[in-house]
Amino acid sequence: MTYADLLAKHQPRILDDEEKYQAALKTVSGLMRECGTTPGPELHAVLDLCALFITKYEDEHHPAIPSVEPHEIVGHLLQERGGDVAALAADLGMPVRSMSGILSGTLPITVEAAKSLGNCSSLPPSLFLGID
């Protein structure tokens, strides 16, 4: 297929709503299945054009969530609970010194501590382990 044929068939365009965005994602997915691992230059150009429109839409409507370190999440939890390090440490069954190390980022959060943090915050324990 020529570049003009591909453009006429798929009609890549600026995306201004979620419905068009989802349709563009499906189009790209279909094109990727169609071409396998080696798209010809014409198809590659259409894929690049679609990717530009998708990226522009995502940048405007689906901004990336900033990365947050697990110890920063614990710090936020501590603030929500009034800022008492000793009380949070006691609730989790750990020494204050360990909690201080976690809050400073110098000690890792153990699996047991992550489970306890999850129980006292209703957040998934994986969040405290840095697992997405």
GIKABEL-V602171 format. One line per field, one symbol per residue. psi: psi as a letter, one per 20 degrees, with the letter a starting at -180 (. if undefined). A space follows every 50 residues. Layout:
psi=???
//
This chain:
psi=qrggggghghmprppjrhghghhhghgggghgggibinqrhghggggggg hggggggghhimqqpqppqghhghggggghjijoghgggghikqqhgghh hghijipqprgghggghghiikqphhhiikp.
//
